[in-house]
Structure formats: C-alpha cells, structure tokens
Amino acid sequence: MPAKLHMILSKQAQAEGISLNQYVKSTLEKAVVLQEHSRKDKDKEDRFLKAFQALLEKKFEQIELKMESKEDLSGLLPKKAELKSQTDEYPDLFELVPCIITVQDRNYKLVRYNHEFAERFDPKPGAYCFNAYKGLNEKCSNCPVEKTFEDGRSHWSEESGLNKDGTIAHWVVKTSPIKNHEGEIVAAMEMCLDITPMKQLKEKLEKSEKRYHAIFNNIPNPVFVLDLDTLEIFDCNNNVEPVYGYQRDEIIKGSFLDMFKNEDREEYASKLKTSAFISQAKQVTKEGRTLFVNIRVSPLEYLGRTVLLVVTSDITKRLETEQQLIQASKMATLGEMATGVAHELNQPLSVIETASSFFMRKINKKERIEDENLFTMAKKIRSNVDRATKIIHHMREFGRKSDVTKRKTDTNKVLNKALEIFTQQLKLREIEVVKELQEDLPPILADSNRLEQVFINLLINARDAIEAKWEESDHKGGDKKISLKTGSKDGMVIIEVKDTGIGIPQSIFDKIFEPFFTTKKVGRGTGLGLSISYGIIQDFGGSIHVLSNKNGGASFVIKLPVAGQE
C-alpha cells in the first residue's frame, strides 16, 4: 500500500475508533454489498456508482475521482492512486514555486503562504498582509486584493517594501479570487514576483540615459543623428537651434539635406555616406544665412539600427578672420611686388612713349608716315597696351577678396599666371626660371586666387633667398635658378618650388610655418607669407613641407588631392 494512502486510511480508522484492517475490510464489504445489489437491479446501477464515488470522496478528503468504466471496479484503485499522486503534487508546487504566494481572507488575514514568503518576511501567526509585507497597520491604498474582492477579477499592480533584512524590494503583484461551492468569494490568492534586479537595472539605465542626454545636449557643437540611407534626422541636441535657428521639433523627421542649397544636395548626400570629414561645407540657416561648417561623420548603433552621428562646427567667423588676414597679406605682397610691377609696366610704356614721340615729330614736321611703318608701330602700341592692361587686370584680380568656395582648378595654369608677374623682375636680377610641368595634370579642388597667392609667396621667398646668398661675398658666382615642377602620384598633385638660394637650417624646419616667423632682414617681409600659405594648403586638404637641397638652397613641396579623391 502506498505510504500516503496508508496515512489517509489510518487517520480515518482512528477517527472511527477501529483498527486499519477493520476499516479497510468494512469499506470493501460495503462496496461488495453495493455491487451485488446493483447486479440484481440494473436500473439502480447509477446509484451504486454514485454511492461508491461518494464513499471514496468522503474517505479521501473530497478528492474528485472520475470513473471511466462502470463494470470493471478493479480499475478504480489504480485511477484513484493516479489522481491522488497528482493531487499530492499541488502542495509541493505551492511551496517550491519561485515566487511569493499568499492566500488572504476577506479581512486581509494570511490564511496560507508558501516557503518563499516565510523566508522573506518571517510573518507572525495571524498576521495581516499589509503588516507582513510593509509593516503597516491598515491595508494599502489601491490594494489589488481589495479590487479582487469587489469585482471578482484578477488585478495587477507594482509594489515596493522592505525585506526582513531591511533592503528595499520591488514586486509585480497579481491577485485572483478563490470561491466556495456556492460561487462566493471567500479568499484571494496573491502572487508576487520579485523584480528588484530588473528595477535596479532599469534605474541604472535611466541614470545612464540621463547622463547620455546631458552630454549629448551639452556638447558645444550641433549634433545630429541621421538615418544611414535617407539622411532623415532622428535626433539632435540643444545646440542646433543657436546655430541653425531651427527648434528640435521643426527638423526631427526632416532631411539633413534641407540645410544645404538645392544645387549642392546631391554632392553632400554622397559625401555624408562616404566621408568621415567634410571641410568647409556650405549650409543655410532657417533665416537663409550662409553658414560654413566642418562636418564629422561617424556610423554607430542607435536603437537597434546603424545610423550616422553628424557633428558640425561653425567656422564662418574663423574663415572671415582668416580671409581678412589673407587679404592683408595680399596687400603686403602687392607692396613687395610694387617694384617688379613697375618694371613690368615700364617696358610697354616705353614702347608706347617711343611710338607716340615718333608720331608727334612727324606731325610737327608735316612729314608723311609710310603705311607700312604706321601699321607696324600701331601694332606694337596695341600689343604693349594689351600687355599693360593684362598686368593691371592681374594685379587687381589678385588683390580682390578671395572666395572660400573650391572649384576644379588647373594647377599648371595658376602657376604660370603667378610667374607672369615675376618674369621681368627675375630677368633684372638675372634669375633663371626652369619649368618642368606635367601635361594633362589632373585638376584639384581649390580657389585659384588663393592658390596663386601661395605660389607668389613661394616665388618671393625663392627670389629673396637667392639675393641673400649673392649679397654675401663668399657666395659669388654659381647658378641663380628657380625650378618649378609639377606631377601626380597616388591620387595627389605634387608641386615643387626649388631654389639655389641661401637655404634653410634644418633646426628651424618646425618653426618655418609659424605666424610672424622670418629669417629675413628687417623690412623684408612680414613673416606671414609661409604661415598663410600653410593654412591655405591645409584648407585645400593638402600638405606643404620644406627640404634642404644637397647642393644648397631649399625646396618647398606641396601635395594636393586630385579632385574627387579628397
């Protein structure tokens, strides 16, 4: 006989004051009597089965037994044992389930609770739920058990309280009604799942998110989070409004490309998806003001998707200041070039003066000028007027304020243009210019006016270095030469300006591009030429450095990215 069945039958035998054997025998005899009686009267078979079931229910504490066979009574005992085994599991589940379970009567008194509850709260006998859970003297406000008693439904809530060790705990609570045979709610079951670790993690995430937003919004630059494919704005920080004039709600779900001019949008759509850094991008504010910005682009994971983190830096004021400095440097360069320009203009003016004097003399003497001579001299006058006009136009164009917009530029053309201004004065100083320019040189992205300023600065330095060398008695003789060379390699256009001058000590290579640094005598330069040239080349995405030549002199090497590869 199974141990649990033995225990139940023993209790029933003890209650009736007889031995276990007598109790079992009596029970089976009653069953046999009922069985024999039913065989005599088939019409009473149902009553026999019901009576036998009632007898078993009484003896085994109201455990329901479903009979499938009405004729084979020998099969009842195995089914009864199976049902009893399943029913015996319920107390184990109640005790071992990994959550808190309590049963409360309508006065909120604890009728029953499981091991988890006892371990956590160590309740006193006859304790009420509100006292055991939270140490209160009355039921909680918004009590889910109360709601279950009122409407007979299950309810959910989230509660917090203290464990017996004083630590704070958080639970998700579900209540369910318990009804008697008449359908009346006599108690409520309350199940509580400890969500303290989840709650703590949530609090940490909230704190982390607050820190992220604090950092995000206090970055001193506008920051945008863009869709990788459409460039739609998912998010932006607080510094967008002061720079662009847009409030956050105005641009969220809008396109970042709306901040560019229509004709530039296709170009920047491509650059944003392929470049990590975009220099001097031209954007438009809400009021229509042009804005120059540097843009840094970084892909990252955001809410489960890959996005672009875009940080812009407003460089408009910096560019304006640089332009003023560049313009001042241009004026200084024009001042340095004044003597050379005067020589350049003197030659065509001399030709014009000679021709005009010839005409005046012939007219005064009333002598006829031969048609051939008249045509030849008129042609010379026209040619030299054109030359003087070209020089003046070139000087005026060079002196104008540069545009920061970069366009495809022919490096050889700009270099030849810069050399035109110096041709005459270099001849006067007996300085030879040797050119080795690569044909079909790929274009670069630059402003031709500012690039010409760089070349002029380097030509002035080369000229002054050669003159400084020949001013020293021990350097008399030798070549006075400036070599200009262009080429391309690995996606870069390379320009070299080489001289046979006094040279540059290697000890000052690191200082040569610093503002106001100069090795020239007082009155020969401002010390800004190379510094400004360095800034211009950097702005074009290139580099410039100096080398010492083996046979004396120095070389300045410029590298600029080919258009489309910057």
Phi and psi in degrees as a GROMACS rama.xvg file:
@    title "Ramachandran Plot"
@    xaxis  label "Phi"
@    yaxis  label "Psi"
@TYPE xy
-57.299  149.363  PRO-2
-62.6934  -42.3532  ALA-3
-68.0476  -40.121  LYS-4
-64.1107  -40.7028  LEU-5
-59.1269  -41.4319  HIS-6
-66.6833  -42.9734  MET-7
-64.2595  -46.5517  ILE-8
-64.7023  -36.2401  LEU-9
-62.974  -41.485  SER-10
-63.061  -42.759  LYS-11
-66.7133  -39.6191  GLN-12
-63.853  -42.1179  ALA-13
-63.2987  -38.0821  GLN-14
-65.1541  -31.6389  ALA-15
-93.7418  -0.103736  GLU-16
74.5799  28.519  GLY-17
-129.743  169.9  ILE-18
-77.4829  165.469  SER-19
-62.0585  -42.8738  LEU-20
-62.9272  -41.5309  ASN-21
-63.9443  -39.4429  GLN-22
-65.2295  -44.9078  TYR-23
-64.8999  -44.2491  VAL-24
-61.1159  -44.1828  LYS-25
-61.1645  -42.502  SER-26
-64.201  -45.1868  THR-27
-68.723  -36.1113  LEU-28
-61.3422  -42.2828  GLU-29
-61.5916  -38.9138  LYS-30
-65.8307  -40.4749  ALA-31
-65.9303  -43.5496  VAL-32
-57.9458  -46.3894  VAL-33
-63.0042  -37.7394  LEU-34
-66.5541  -46.2932  GLN-35
-64.8764  -40.2142  GLU-36
-61.3124  -38.0996  HIS-37
-70.6124  -26.8581  SER-38
-71.9752  -29.1322  ARG-39
-76.1599  -26.0203  LYS-40
-135.979  94.8998  ASP-41
-62.8694  -26.8743  LYS-42
-66.3774  -19.4436  ASP-43
-101.068  15.185  LYS-44
-62.725  -40.3287  GLU-45
-63.0893  -39.2816  ASP-46
-66.1558  -34.5699  ARG-47
-62.1593  -47.1451  PHE-48
-64.401  -41.6241  LEU-49
-65.7652  -39.2278  LYS-50
-66.0058  -41.3038  ALA-51
-65.1894  -39.4947  PHE-52
-65.1753  -42.8244  GLN-53
-62.5387  -37.9704  ALA-54
-63.005  -45.311  LEU-55
-65.2298  -40.4329  LEU-56
-60.8926  -40.2592  GLU-57
-66.7823  -43.7007  LYS-58
-73.972  -27.6016  LYS-59
-113.857  42.3498  PHE-60
54.7574  49.0182  GLU-61
64.7086  24.0355  GLN-62
-76.2995  125.561  ILE-63
-71.9917  131.844  GLU-64
-120.539  120.555  LEU-65
-97.4873  118.367  LYS-66
-96.071  130.384  MET-67
-100.382  -22.6725  GLU-68
-119.998  130.62  SER-69
-94.3264  -12.7307  LYS-70
-105.107  -35.5125  GLU-71
-95.8616  85.534  ASP-72
-70.1405  -17.3084  LEU-73
-68.3208  -20.4738  SER-74
-81.3088  -6.83538  GLY-75
-71.0091  -38.1191  LEU-76
-64.2209  -44.1408  LEU-77
-62.0774  -40.9767  PRO-78
-66.5609  -38.2026  LYS-79
-62.7687  -40.8187  LYS-80
-66.1619  -40.5652  ALA-81
-62.785  -45.0645  GLU-82
-64.2247  -40.529  LEU-83
-63.9126  -38.0441  LYS-84
-63.6379  -42.8883  SER-85
-66.4875  -39.804  GLN-86
-67.0515  -34.4209  THR-87
-66.5142  -18.795  ASP-88
-73.8444  -26.516  GLU-89
-57.7687  -46.2102  TYR-90
-61.0978  -36.0237  PRO-91
-63.8752  -44.8885  ASP-92
-61.8375  -42.35  LEU-93
-58.1371  -39.422  PHE-94
-81.5231  -35.1237  GLU-95
-98.6472  -9.58583  LEU-96
-59.4937  135.968  VAL-97
-80.2217  49.3613  PRO-98
-153.263  169.636  CYS-99
-84.9439  130.322  ILE-100
-130.227  129.752  ILE-101
-132.615  153.124  THR-102
-117.788  126.934  VAL-103
-123.013  140.96  GLN-104
-81.1302  -175.469  ASP-105
-70.4336  -9.62944  ARG-106
-98.211  8.98933  ASN-107
69.7587  20.1638  TYR-108
-84.1256  141.119  LYS-109
-74.9858  113.235  LEU-110
-86.9168  -38.1132  VAL-111
-156.421  150.02  ARG-112
-153.001  159.838  TYR-113
-94.1937  179.543  ASN-114
-62.6035  -38.8664  HIS-115
-59.5613  -43.3574  GLU-116
-64.4286  -45.2292  PHE-117
-61.5564  -40.5996  ALA-118
-65.9329  -39.3939  GLU-119
-76.7639  -41.6962  ARG-120
-114.774  -14.2302  PHE-121
45.6732  59.8779  ASP-122
-69.4134  150.371  PRO-123
-80.4093  154.455  LYS-124
-57.8245  136.127  PRO-125
73.8922  17.4001  GLY-126
-71.2587  153.464  ALA-127
-95.4591  154.245  TYR-128
-60.2984  -43.8448  CYS-129
-65.8424  -30.4502  PHE-130
-76.8475  -41.7606  ASN-131
-68.5625  -41.9058  ALA-132
-73.5477  -50.1161  TYR-133
-124.847  0.354982  LYS-134
71.1956  25.4155  GLY-135
-92.6451  163.231  LEU-136
-101.111  -2.28965  ASN-137
-148.874  165.309  GLU-138
-62.6739  154.843  LYS-139
-70.3321  150.859  CYS-140
-69.6323  148.087  SER-141
58.0639  42.1897  ASN-142
-71.7366  123.483  CYS-143
-68.5291  -30.8485  PRO-144
-64.6729  -41.4374  VAL-145
-59.843  -41.6955  GLU-146
-64.3264  -38.6707  LYS-147
-64.2979  -41.5378  THR-148
-62.9896  -33.2094  PHE-149
-75.6633  -44.5554  GLU-150
-116.897  -1.37667  ASP-151
70.6647  18.7718  GLY-152
-113.306  166.277  ARG-153
-80.005  147.654  SER-154
-136.574  151.206  HIS-155
-115.062  149.28  TRP-156
-158.71  168.921  SER-157
-120.718  125.798  GLU-158
-125.225  157.351  GLU-159
-133.473  148.302  SER-160
-168.863  -172.272  GLY-161
-104.906  137.714  LEU-162
-73.9318  170.965  ASN-163
-67.3635  -18.5657  LYS-164
-89.4132  4.62325  ASP-165
91.1647  -4.88836  GLY-166
-78.8456  151.169  THR-167
-80.5816  136.784  ILE-168
-127.262  152.521  ALA-169
-127.899  139.764  HIS-170
-135.144  151.153  TRP-171
-97.6026  127.585  VAL-172
-114.059  135.582  VAL-173
-128.788  133.522  LYS-174
-114.977  147.005  THR-175
-139.25  144.516  SER-176
-77.7684  150.231  PRO-177
-118.332  122.686  ILE-178
-113.025  153.405  LYS-179
-88.3499  -173.33  ASN-180
-63.4182  -24.8785  HIS-181
-86.5605  0.689289  GLU-182
85.6384  8.2227  GLY-183
-83.7832  142.817  GLU-184
-79.9784  114.065  ILE-185
-108.115  -16.8254  VAL-186
-159.399  175.095  ALA-187
-137.939  139.18  ALA-188
-97.1226  131.791  MET-189
-119.883  121.384  GLU-190
-111.953  131.916  MET-191
-125.303  125.871  CYS-192
-105.761  125.21  LEU-193
-71.6563  116.946  ASP-194
-113.88  21.3032  ILE-195
-57.5426  -48.6554  THR-196
-59.9791  -40.2118  PRO-197
-65.7288  -39.0473  MET-198
-65.7266  -42.8048  LYS-199
-63.8837  -40.6462  GLN-200
-63.736  -41.1345  LEU-201
-61.8535  -42.4326  LYS-202
-63.6723  -40.0039  GLU-203
-63.6275  -41.7484  LYS-204
-64.2825  -39.8328  LEU-205
-64.4927  -42.16  GLU-206
-64.1092  -41.9003  LYS-207
-63.2239  -40.7598  SER-208
-66.2087  -37.6789  GLU-209
-64.4084  -41.7011  LYS-210
-63.4711  -42.4579  ARG-211
-59.8662  -46.6567  TYR-212
-65.4452  -36.6799  HIS-213
-63.2513  -45.1008  ALA-214
-66.3196  -46.7439  ILE-215
-56.3648  -45.0377  PHE-216
-81.1911  -16.7354  ASN-217
-104.495  3.43219  ASN-218
-61.8078  128.188  ILE-219
-75.1994  23.5596  PRO-220
-134.121  153.731  ASN-221
-64.1761  133.978  PRO-222
-127.275  132.863  VAL-223
-124.344  145.517  PHE-224
-111.858  117.384  VAL-225
-116.598  148.105  LEU-226
-65.5604  134.714  ASP-227
-61.3435  -35.9007  LEU-228
-92.4396  -46.9408  ASP-229
-96.2851  -13.5223  THR-230
63.1781  24.2404  LEU-231
-68.7596  143.174  GLU-232
-84.6819  114.52  ILE-233
-84.4619  -37.6211  PHE-234
-156.87  160.147  ASP-235
-155.475  160.864  CYS-236
-96.8725  -178.376  ASN-237
-70.9241  -17.2418  ASN-238
-85.6327  1.93627  ASN-239
-69.1275  -43.0816  VAL-240
-62.3277  -47.6493  GLU-241
-61.2372  -30.6988  PRO-242
-88.7118  -46.0207  VAL-243
-101.08  -17.1105  TYR-244
86.6171  -2.60243  GLY-245
-93.8883  135.96  TYR-246
-78.1033  157.881  GLN-247
-55.5638  -45.7267  ARG-248
-64.9257  -21.9202  ASP-249
-75.684  -26.48  GLU-250
-114.126  -13.9086  ILE-251
-61.1678  133.179  ILE-252
73.2809  1.73979  LYS-253
-87.6748  177.737  GLY-254
-96.9958  137.739  SER-255
-63.7773  -25.6408  PHE-256
-68.4127  -17.905  LEU-257
-64.2163  -15.3174  ASP-258
-89.0234  4.74082  MET-259
-112.939  159.171  PHE-260
-67.89  152.205  LYS-261
-52.9731  -43.6797  ASN-262
-71.9147  -14.0463  GLU-263
-101.501  -8.37139  ASP-264
-64.748  -42.1216  ARG-265
-62.9232  -41.4302  GLU-266
-62.2826  -46.2196  GLU-267
-77.3032  -24.8817  TYR-268
-61.4011  -40.5034  ALA-269
-70.5589  -43.0783  SER-270
-65.2516  -39.415  LYS-271
-63.5598  -30.1837  LEU-272
-88.3265  -13.8461  LYS-273
-122.837  -14.1282  THR-274
-112.796  146.236  SER-275
-89.8834  -22.3078  ALA-276
-144.213  131.866  PHE-277
-122.564  120.726  ILE-278
-93.3542  136.599  SER-279
51.4634  47.6768  GLN-280
-71.1563  140.213  ALA-281
-98.1875  117.046  LYS-282
-119.104  173.353  GLN-283
-127.287  133.226  VAL-284
-80.7608  176.066  THR-285
-59.8054  -34.3861  LYS-286
-82.5293  -1.90421  GLU-287
91.6275  6.32068  GLY-288
-77.1772  137.882  ARG-289
-75.9095  137.31  THR-290
-130.766  134.2  LEU-291
-106.291  127.889  PHE-292
-135.833  150.633  VAL-293
-94.4419  137.894  ASN-294
-120.485  127.464  ILE-295
-109.735  132.479  ARG-296
-122.732  128.557  VAL-297
-135.419  126.181  SER-298
-76.7655  142.625  PRO-299
-156.169  167.592  LEU-300
-86.3479  131.561  GLU-301
-144.993  113.776  TYR-302
53.4943  41.9821  LEU-303
82.0519  10.4478  GLY-304
-138.828  158.705  ARG-305
-85.1507  126.705  THR-306
-128.677  175.936  VAL-307
-108.523  125.808  LEU-308
-94.057  116.773  LEU-309
-114.995  122.236  VAL-310
-116.048  124.684  VAL-311
-110.015  146.775  THR-312
-123.402  120.095  SER-313
-73.2375  113.589  ASP-314
-113.556  16.1779  ILE-315
-58.6341  -49.9762  THR-316
-66.2449  -37.5525  LYS-317
-63.1565  -42.421  ARG-318
-64.6039  -39.1154  LEU-319
-61.6344  -42.6653  GLU-320
-65.1144  -43.0955  THR-321
-62.5788  -40.0789  GLU-322
-63.1399  -38.7746  GLN-323
-63.8997  -41.393  GLN-324
-66.8161  -42.1933  LEU-325
-62.0514  -41.7135  ILE-326
-64.1132  -41.6373  GLN-327
-63.1906  -39.2093  ALA-328
-65.4793  -36.8806  SER-329
-61.7984  -43.7135  LYS-330
-63.2707  -38.5834  MET-331
-65.2081  -39.5931  ALA-332
-64.3781  -41.8929  THR-333
-61.6117  -37.3649  LEU-334
-63.5394  -42.9128  GLY-335
-64.5519  -30.918  GLU-336
-88.1783  -1.95235  MET-337
-56.8762  -44.9064  ALA-338
-62.5015  -44.6469  THR-339
-64.3362  -39.8447  GLY-340
-65.1862  -38.7639  VAL-341
-60.1294  -42.2445  ALA-342
-64.4269  -39.5178  HIS-343
-62.0714  -39.7122  GLU-344
-80.6487  -24.232  LEU-345
-64.5238  -38.2807  ASN-346
-64.5419  -52.1824  GLN-347
-63.8628  -32.9124  PRO-348
-66.594  -36.204  LEU-349
-64.0202  -42.2655  SER-350
-62.4347  -44.6594  VAL-351
-64.1608  -41.9299  ILE-352
-62.9868  -44.4946  GLU-353
-61.1426  -45.8191  THR-354
-65.0726  -43.7713  ALA-355
-66.8161  -35.8111  SER-356
-64.4768  -40.2996  SER-357
-61.124  -44.0897  PHE-358
-63.7045  -42.9694  PHE-359
-64.0774  -41.4606  MET-360
-63.376  -44.7497  ARG-361
-63.4804  -39.4554  LYS-362
-67.6886  -42.8568  ILE-363
-62.5832  -37.2636  ASN-364
-84.0263  -3.00365  LYS-365
56.562  37.5957  LYS-366
-96.1009  147.449  GLU-367
-81.3556  140.414  ARG-368
-101.541  130.666  ILE-369
-63.1661  142.233  GLU-370
-56.7691  -39.6297  ASP-371
-65.6796  -42.7562  GLU-372
-65.7105  -40.0195  ASN-373
-62.2545  -43.0558  LEU-374
-65.6228  -43.1977  PHE-375
-62.9405  -45.1619  THR-376
-70.707  -37.3493  MET-377
-63.8274  -37.7276  ALA-378
-65.0159  -40.6215  LYS-379
-65.3847  -40.9397  LYS-380
-60.752  -46.7984  ILE-381
-60.6649  -43.1458  ARG-382
-63.3655  -42.818  SER-383
-76.3922  -29.2855  ASN-384
-64.3468  -43.108  VAL-385
-60.7429  -39.6895  ASP-386
-65.6635  -44.2696  ARG-387
-64.9649  -41.0186  ALA-388
-61.9337  -40.9585  THR-389
-63.5626  -41.468  LYS-390
-64.2097  -45.8499  ILE-391
-64.4957  -42.9278  ILE-392
-62.1998  -41.1362  HIS-393
-62.966  -44.3736  HIS-394
-64.121  -41.0131  MET-395
-67.4188  -39.1264  ARG-396
-66.7235  -40.5919  GLU-397
-65.2882  -35.4639  PHE-398
-79.3522  -12.4244  GLY-399
-71.4051  161.216  ARG-400
-69.268  131.066  LYS-401
-74.4894  153.878  SER-402
-94.0305  137.498  ASP-403
-80.2454  -7.56142  VAL-404
-72.043  134.385  THR-405
-99.0284  136.009  LYS-406
-131.118  166.473  ARG-407
-62.35  128.468  LYS-408
-132.388  139.041  THR-409
-88.8304  109.813  ASP-410
-62.6189  -43.0828  THR-411
-60.9111  -40.7083  ASN-412
-63.2832  -43.9703  LYS-413
-66.4152  -39.7765  VAL-414
-64.446  -42.7291  LEU-415
-64.6159  -36.7544  ASN-416
-65.2775  -41.8107  LYS-417
-64.6486  -35.6317  ALA-418
-70.0885  -28.6221  LEU-419
-55.5491  -40.6082  GLU-420
-65.4369  -28.8749  ILE-421
-96.6189  -9.19304  PHE-422
-52.7052  -50.8793  THR-423
-67.9581  -45.7728  GLN-424
-69.3529  -29.6069  GLN-425
-70.0539  -35.2572  LEU-426
-64.4486  -42.3979  LYS-427
-61.442  -30.2606  LEU-428
-94.3293  5.05076  ARG-429
58.5151  36.9396  GLU-430
-98.1764  123.373  ILE-431
-86.2002  140.285  GLU-432
-112.493  123.588  VAL-433
-113.074  123.776  VAL-434
-111.469  136.469  LYS-435
-136.715  81.8316  GLU-436
-103.156  129.392  LEU-437
-70.3178  131.029  GLN-438
-74.7569  154.872  GLU-439
53.741  40.0996  ASP-440
-66.6485  128.766  LEU-441
-62.9793  148.044  PRO-442
-72.2081  158.623  PRO-443
-119.255  166.177  ILE-444
-96.8263  113.295  LEU-445
-161.632  173.183  ALA-446
-101.212  117.559  ASP-447
-60.078  -34.7768  SER-448
-65.1996  -44.0556  ASN-449
-73.2052  -34.8255  ARG-450
-64.806  -38.5597  LEU-451
-62.7158  -36.952  GLU-452
-60.8937  -39.6006  GLN-453
-61.239  -47.5196  VAL-454
-63.5486  -40.2289  PHE-455
-63.8214  -42.1592  ILE-456
-59.8562  -42.2768  ASN-457
-69.1223  -36.4213  LEU-458
-66.803  -40.1655  LEU-459
-62.2427  -44.3972  ILE-460
-61.7213  -42.706  ASN-461
-63.6713  -44.1114  ALA-462
-59.8592  -48.4214  ARG-463
-65.4955  -35.9901  ASP-464
-65.8379  -39.3067  ALA-465
-67.312  -43.4792  ILE-466
-64.1806  -39.2423  GLU-467
-63.6482  -37.214  ALA-468
-67.1637  -42.3299  LYS-469
-79.8425  -10.7917  TRP-470
-75.3409  -22.5619  GLU-471
-84.6712  130.602  GLU-472
-60.1274  -33.2233  SER-473
-81.2387  0.605817  ASP-474
-112.589  18.0692  HIS-475
-65.3614  144.647  LYS-476
88.4992  174.48  GLY-477
92.2667  176.227  GLY-478
-79.8467  141.145  ASP-479
-112.084  97.9327  LYS-480
-139.915  141.202  LYS-481
-119.338  124.281  ILE-482
-107.971  131.076  SER-483
-116.962  126.205  LEU-484
-137.177  136.924  LYS-485
-128.723  153.396  THR-486
-169.073  -179.132  GLY-487
-141.216  144.487  SER-488
-162.05  133.583  LYS-489
52.9063  43.9976  ASP-490
76.6878  13.3929  GLY-491
-124.979  142.934  MET-492
-93.6913  130.214  VAL-493
-115.475  127.05  ILE-494
-119.481  130.354  ILE-495
-123.38  127.461  GLU-496
-115.002  111.901  VAL-497
-119.309  138.788  LYS-498
-129.997  166.963  ASP-499
-108.934  34.6721  THR-500
-82.1479  -156.864  GLY-501
-71.3002  -18.5558  ILE-502
86.4104  169.79  GLY-503
-124.927  124.097  ILE-504
-59.9503  138.05  PRO-505
-62.2899  -24.3706  GLN-506
-66.3723  -19.3321  SER-507
-110.222  12.1354  ILE-508
-55.9238  -38.8587  PHE-509
-72.7481  -17.426  ASP-510
-102.678  -12.4407  LYS-511
-59.5774  -28.1975  ILE-512
-99.9634  8.51742  PHE-513
-76.8624  145.322  GLU-514
-59.3984  138.052  PRO-515
68.6751  7.13839  PHE-516
-86.2697  129.103  PHE-517
-150.114  148.543  THR-518
-105.701  2.24115  THR-519
-79.9613  161.587  LYS-520
-68.9627  160.463  LYS-521
-58.0773  133.765  VAL-522
92.1688  -4.7336  GLY-523
-114.822  72.1814  ARG-524
109.621  156.599  GLY-525
-98.4799  -13.7161  THR-526
81.7936  9.84772  GLY-527
-104.746  -17.5529  LEU-528
-55.8327  -53.7845  GLY-529
-70.6602  -34.3127  LEU-530
-62.7223  -45.4366  SER-531
-68.5211  -38.7847  ILE-532
-61.118  -41.7905  SER-533
-59.9518  -45.7415  TYR-534
-63.2355  -39.5617  GLY-535
-65.73  -45.9331  ILE-536
-63.9148  -41.3824  ILE-537
-60.4434  -40.1424  GLN-538
-63.6167  -30.7709  ASP-539
-82.8128  3.6421  PHE-540
82.1706  17.6607  GLY-541
-112.983  -163.858  GLY-542
-143.291  156.222  SER-543
-140.325  134.357  ILE-544
-146.219  164.074  HIS-545
-113.7  146.266  VAL-546
-132.232  151.271  LEU-547
-92.8485  134.121  SER-548
-82.1375  148.62  ASN-549
-60.6164  -39.9245  LYS-550
-98.4515  23.6531  ASN-551
97.8424  160.531  GLY-552
86.8001  -175.067  GLY-553
-138.578  158.915  ALA-554
-128.385  133.864  SER-555
-107.289  125.166  PHE-556
-114.543  123.84  VAL-557
-111.812  134.922  ILE-558
-123.097  126.037  LYS-559
-128.715  137.582  LEU-560
-68.4315  141.106  PRO-561
-63.9556  142.357  VAL-562
-54.5886  130.889  ALA-563
94.7365  -10.0418  GLY-564
-122.267  12.8285  GLN-565
